[in-house]
């Protein structure tokens, strides 16, 4: 797959300017507090929400961290949508790692936004909660069953791949599989990152690496809310299923078992 030269193609990344002005999903135009129309930075600009990475930084990490070691999945985490929300859950950044954003699963744009919202919504200053750790608790008969119905996805955040939008909106959506991690500075939660575009297991690995590159790990370090697999770690309320070609921290964990009985 042809990779994108950094910062070269407009409209594949977007970041919310300080104050999170509201953009139009159709045009990428935002209005300031006085109602004056202005163009959102289609190339990522230097914008973003205060204290959080901007779109250019996230794009650079998406390009670099897959080379740090095997991440598994279908493409080693090299084709991703990434979203960042602030502590209030407002969307600050949405960026695709591919030259043609429709090559990164179009459905993953919304999922990345929802993963970021979920990791922020279920984490606290003291307890980081990656979306991977919500899987088992959200299954039927478990304590968080039905959690996904509580925060429906905001339709203002559904956008075509070439005009990613929703900046400044609370996109909502609850995703309970790997790829979303909360972000911390000085042990205070400042928002969250969501990755989607590969298997949930690979998405989690790349999200974890991007968070570490941004120096925004929780107090316990980059693996404080790591994905957990029963075959390796034993039974846990935080257990996540294996994915195709599952790696964790550069080590092969296993393969998803074949489906039977269909």
Kinemage of the C-alpha trace (Angstrom):
@kinemage 1
@onewidth
@group {chain A} dominant
@subgroup {mainchain}
@vectorlist {calphas} color= white
{ca unk a 1} P 0.000 0.000 0.000
{ca unk a 2} L 1.335 3.405 -0.953
{ca unk a 3} L 2.054 5.466 2.152
{ca unk a 4} L 1.331 9.130 2.570
{ca unk a 5} L 4.081 11.729 2.600
{ca unk a 6} L 3.535 13.538 5.889
{ca unk a 7} L 1.506 16.726 5.869
{ca unk a 8} L 1.133 16.780 2.101
{ca unk a 9} L -2.521 16.106 1.320
{ca unk a 10} L -5.362 18.365 2.529
{ca unk a 11} L -8.702 17.228 3.944
{ca unk a 12} L -7.458 13.916 5.321
{ca unk a 13} L -6.889 15.331 8.783
{ca unk a 14} L -8.685 17.856 10.897
{ca unk a 15} L -8.221 19.277 14.344
{ca unk a 16} L -10.437 21.420 16.492
{ca unk a 17} L -9.066 24.913 17.055
{ca unk a 18} L -8.607 26.136 20.622
{ca unk a 19} L -12.065 26.605 22.053
{ca unk a 20} L -13.435 23.868 19.781
{ca unk a 21} L -15.376 26.004 17.293
{ca unk a 22} L -18.206 24.082 15.695
{ca unk a 23} L -17.588 22.903 12.104
{ca unk a 24} L -20.135 22.002 9.489
{ca unk a 25} L -19.789 18.298 8.599
{ca unk a 26} L -20.598 19.122 4.991
{ca unk a 27} L -18.137 21.946 4.386
{ca unk a 28} L -15.454 21.856 7.054
{ca unk a 29} L -16.309 25.507 7.823
{ca unk a 30} L -16.485 26.651 11.434
{ca unk a 31} L -18.025 29.724 12.985
{ca unk a 32} L -16.276 31.684 15.714
{ca unk a 33} L -18.092 33.141 18.724
{ca unk a 34} L -19.072 36.207 16.680
{ca unk a 35} L -20.624 34.041 13.980
{ca unk a 36} L -17.955 34.836 11.376
{ca unk a 37} L -17.229 31.950 9.011
{ca unk a 38} L -13.684 30.606 8.858
{ca unk a 39} L -12.001 27.605 7.266
{ca unk a 40} L -10.953 24.691 9.454
{ca unk a 41} L -7.311 23.620 8.872
{ca unk a 42} L -7.734 20.772 6.421
{ca unk a 43} L -4.050 19.826 6.638
{ca unk a 44} L -4.189 19.565 10.427
{ca unk a 45} L -2.757 23.036 10.970
{ca unk a 46} L -1.334 23.695 14.382
{ca unk a 47} L -4.734 23.551 16.010
{ca unk a 48} L -6.173 21.114 18.492
{ca unk a 49} L -7.651 21.357 21.957
{ca unk a 50} L -5.368 22.943 24.576
{ca unk a 51} L -2.956 20.449 26.123
{ca unk a 52} L -3.700 17.668 23.609
{ca unk a 53} L -1.759 16.579 20.490
{ca unk a 54} L -2.830 18.181 17.224
{ca unk a 55} L -3.571 16.402 13.950
{ca unk a 56} L -0.074 16.815 12.503
{ca unk a 57} L 1.505 15.172 15.537
{ca unk a 58} L -0.983 12.303 15.458
{ca unk a 59} L -0.378 11.747 11.736
{ca unk a 60} L 3.380 11.567 12.349
{ca unk a 61} L 2.924 8.972 15.090
{ca unk a 62} L 0.543 6.919 12.948
{ca unk a 63} L 3.279 6.841 10.311
{ca unk a 64} L 6.133 5.976 12.688
{ca unk a 65} L 4.890 3.699 15.479
{ca unk a 66} L 3.923 0.657 13.347
{ca unk a 67} L 7.645 0.283 12.574
{ca unk a 68} L 8.481 -0.088 16.279
{ca unk a 69} L 7.623 -3.795 16.184
{ca unk a 70} L 5.024 -6.282 15.056
{ca unk a 71} L 1.466 -5.229 15.951
{ca unk a 72} L -0.266 -8.124 14.185
{ca unk a 73} L -3.710 -7.878 12.669
{ca unk a 74} L -4.320 -7.516 8.940
{ca unk a 75} L -1.878 -4.680 8.224
{ca unk a 76} L 0.240 -4.279 11.334
{ca unk a 77} L -1.694 -1.190 12.353
{ca unk a 78} L -0.426 0.743 9.333
{ca unk a 79} L -3.858 1.812 8.053
{ca unk a 80} L -5.823 3.592 10.762
{ca unk a 81} L -8.259 6.309 11.651
{ca unk a 82} L -7.298 8.145 14.854
{ca unk a 83} L -9.510 10.397 16.963
{ca unk a 84} L -8.799 12.416 20.104
{ca unk a 85} L -11.375 13.834 22.508
{ca unk a 86} L -10.845 16.195 25.418
{ca unk a 87} L -11.820 15.545 29.033
{ca unk a 88} L -15.383 16.703 28.306
{ca unk a 89} L -15.657 14.218 25.427
{ca unk a 90} L -15.542 16.813 22.635
{ca unk a 91} L -13.834 15.699 19.412
{ca unk a 92} L -10.504 17.516 18.939
{ca unk a 93} L -8.719 15.553 16.180
{ca unk a 94} L -9.706 13.100 13.450
{ca unk a 95} L -7.014 11.876 11.057
{ca unk a 96} L -6.481 9.090 8.521
{ca unk a 97} L -3.066 7.531 7.961
{ca unk a 98} L -3.702 6.734 4.277
{ca unk a 99} L -3.275 8.883 1.183
{ca unk a 100} L -6.757 7.858 0.077
{ca unk a 101} L -8.830 7.906 3.291
{ca unk a 102} L -11.423 5.584 1.741
{ca unk a 103} L -8.676 2.923 1.792
{ca unk a 104} L -8.832 3.053 5.579
{ca unk a 105} L -12.129 1.317 6.327
{ca unk a 106} L -14.662 4.172 6.039
{ca unk a 107} L -16.667 2.692 8.900
{ca unk a 108} L -13.632 3.009 11.124
{ca unk a 109} L -13.826 6.810 11.165
{ca unk a 110} L -16.944 6.698 13.348
{ca unk a 111} L -15.599 3.791 15.400
{ca unk a 112} L -12.376 5.684 16.186
{ca unk a 113} L -14.431 8.641 17.417
{ca unk a 114} L -16.591 6.347 19.550
{ca unk a 115} L -13.567 4.520 20.981
{ca unk a 116} L -12.027 7.832 22.064
{ca unk a 117} L -15.328 8.874 23.654
{ca unk a 118} L -15.641 5.513 25.441
{ca unk a 119} L -12.101 5.470 26.870
{ca unk a 120} L -12.590 8.997 28.199
{ca unk a 121} L -16.102 8.314 29.513
{ca unk a 122} L -15.184 5.172 31.475
{ca unk a 123} L -11.796 6.304 32.830
{ca unk a 124} L -11.074 8.481 35.846
{ca unk a 125} L -8.004 10.279 37.144
{ca unk a 126} L -7.167 7.221 39.263
{ca unk a 127} L -8.356 4.375 37.040
{ca unk a 128} L -7.488 4.181 33.330
{ca unk a 129} L -9.933 2.018 31.382
{ca unk a 130} L -9.049 1.113 27.819
{ca unk a 131} L -11.922 -0.001 25.610
{ca unk a 132} L -10.278 -3.446 25.469
{ca unk a 133} L -10.876 -3.855 29.202
{ca unk a 134} L -14.603 -3.255 28.856
{ca unk a 135} L -15.221 -6.275 26.628
{ca unk a 136} L -16.074 -9.021 29.124
{ca unk a 137} L -17.975 -6.731 31.505
{ca unk a 138} L -20.224 -5.598 28.636
{ca unk a 139} L -21.296 -9.099 27.562
{ca unk a 140} L -24.811 -10.460 28.275
{ca unk a 141} L -25.194 -11.386 31.909
{ca unk a 142} L -22.248 -9.225 33.003
{ca unk a 143} L -22.312 -6.028 35.039
{ca unk a 144} L -22.002 -3.573 32.120
{ca unk a 145} L -24.360 -5.332 29.709
{ca unk a 146} L -26.267 -2.662 27.805
{ca unk a 147} L -23.636 0.031 28.305
{ca unk a 148} L -23.522 0.692 24.559
{ca unk a 149} L -27.139 1.867 24.567
{ca unk a 150} L -26.497 4.679 27.038
{ca unk a 151} L -24.601 7.073 24.746
{ca unk a 152} L -25.778 6.745 21.128
{ca unk a 153} L -23.483 7.998 18.389
{ca unk a 154} L -24.134 11.595 17.333
{ca unk a 155} L -25.216 11.657 13.642
{ca unk a 156} L -23.411 15.000 13.225
{ca unk a 157} L -20.199 12.975 13.458
{ca unk a 158} L -21.018 10.687 10.504
{ca unk a 159} L -18.973 12.039 7.618
{ca unk a 160} L -17.530 10.841 4.278
{ca unk a 161} L -13.862 9.797 4.352
{ca unk a 162} L -12.638 12.819 2.379
{ca unk a 163} L -14.277 15.326 4.751
{ca unk a 164} L -13.867 13.973 8.287
{ca unk a 165} L -15.782 16.156 10.687
{ca unk a 166} L -17.616 16.422 13.972
{ca unk a 167} L -14.946 18.639 15.509
{ca unk a 168} L -16.161 20.275 18.695
{ca unk a 169} L -19.054 17.836 18.956
{ca unk a 170} L -19.542 15.180 21.614
{ca unk a 171} L -19.803 12.239 19.224
{ca unk a 172} L -20.743 9.615 21.805
{ca unk a 173} L -20.972 5.961 20.938
{ca unk a 174} L -19.737 3.191 23.238
{ca unk a 175} L -17.277 0.637 21.817
{ca unk a 176} L -16.265 -2.284 24.017
{ca unk a 177} L -13.348 -3.812 22.141
{ca unk a 178} L -9.714 -2.791 21.739
{ca unk a 179} L -8.487 0.504 20.298
{ca unk a 180} L -9.406 3.252 22.769
{ca unk a 181} L -7.076 4.493 25.539
{ca unk a 182} L -7.346 7.417 27.977
{ca unk a 183} L -4.693 10.154 27.985
{ca unk a 184} L -3.035 11.541 31.121
{ca unk a 185} L -0.799 14.408 32.125
{ca unk a 186} L 0.554 14.651 35.692
{ca unk a 187} L -1.799 11.787 36.663
{ca unk a 188} L -4.868 13.752 35.527
{ca unk a 189} L -7.055 12.448 32.702
{ca unk a 190} L -7.062 15.021 29.904
{ca unk a 191} L -8.970 13.097 27.228
{ca unk a 192} L -8.636 9.930 25.182
{ca unk a 193} L -7.426 8.471 21.888
{ca unk a 194} L -9.349 6.089 19.635
{ca unk a 195} L -7.829 3.980 16.824
{ca unk a 196} L -9.723 1.917 14.248
{ca unk a 197} L -8.767 0.384 10.917
{ca unk a 198} L -7.387 -3.055 11.747
{ca unk a 199} L -8.322 -5.813 14.192
{ca unk a 200} L -9.250 -4.511 17.667
{ca unk a 201} L -6.098 -6.150 19.032
{ca unk a 202} L -3.845 -4.335 16.544
{ca unk a 203} L -5.763 -1.086 17.072
{ca unk a 204} L -5.035 -1.338 20.792
{ca unk a 205} L -1.332 -1.905 20.185
{ca unk a 206} L -1.035 1.162 17.936
{ca unk a 207} L -3.134 3.313 20.281
{ca unk a 208} L -0.885 2.307 23.152
{ca unk a 209} L 2.231 3.243 21.154
{ca unk a 210} L 0.818 6.601 20.047
{ca unk a 211} L -0.111 7.453 23.655
{ca unk a 212} L 3.394 6.563 24.810
{ca unk a 213} L 5.007 8.621 22.025
{ca unk a 214} L 2.868 11.563 23.123
{ca unk a 215} L 4.109 11.152 26.746
{ca unk a 216} L 0.507 10.822 27.917
{ca unk a 217} L 0.597 7.442 29.683
{ca unk a 218} L -1.334 6.849 32.921
{ca unk a 219} L 0.469 6.655 36.248
{ca unk a 220} L 1.115 2.916 35.898
{ca unk a 221} L 2.822 3.324 32.521
{ca unk a 222} L 1.900 2.252 28.990
{ca unk a 223} L 0.567 -1.170 30.056
{ca unk a 224} L -1.500 0.021 33.030
{ca unk a 225} L -4.728 -0.672 31.092
{ca unk a 226} L -3.296 -3.189 28.645
{ca unk a 227} L -5.381 -5.696 26.741
{ca unk a 228} L -5.757 -9.040 28.537
{ca unk a 229} L -6.014 -12.542 27.028
{ca unk a 230} L -7.165 -15.512 29.081
{ca unk a 231} L -4.811 -17.996 27.407
{ca unk a 232} L -1.815 -15.921 28.446
{ca unk a 233} L -3.020 -14.037 31.524
{ca unk a 234} L -5.641 -16.345 33.021
{ca unk a 235} L -9.324 -15.682 33.578
{ca unk a 236} L -10.250 -12.063 34.267
{ca unk a 237} L -13.192 -9.696 34.103
{ca unk a 238} L -10.998 -7.745 31.648
{ca unk a 239} L -10.448 -10.619 29.184
{ca unk a 240} L -10.560 -9.720 25.468
{ca unk a 241} L -10.964 -12.324 22.694
{ca unk a 242} L -8.046 -13.174 20.462
{ca unk a 243} L -8.042 -11.574 17.001
{ca unk a 244} L -6.515 -12.879 13.773
{ca unk a 245} L -2.721 -12.677 14.099
{ca unk a 246} L -2.726 -11.358 17.668
{ca unk a 247} L 0.403 -9.641 18.996
{ca unk a 248} L 0.960 -7.814 22.275
{ca unk a 249} L 4.023 -5.711 23.026
{ca unk a 250} L 5.820 -7.234 20.048
{ca unk a 251} L 5.140 -10.862 21.015
{ca unk a 252} L 2.824 -13.282 19.205
{ca unk a 253} L -0.077 -14.260 21.474
{ca unk a 254} L -2.141 -16.445 19.171
{ca unk a 255} L -4.922 -16.649 16.620
{ca unk a 256} L -8.668 -16.286 16.888
{ca unk a 257} L -10.196 -19.772 16.885
{ca unk a 258} L -12.192 -20.793 13.799
{ca unk a 259} L -15.954 -20.299 13.939
{ca unk a 260} L -17.925 -23.531 14.087
{ca unk a 261} L -21.500 -24.645 13.701
{ca unk a 262} L -22.655 -22.305 10.923
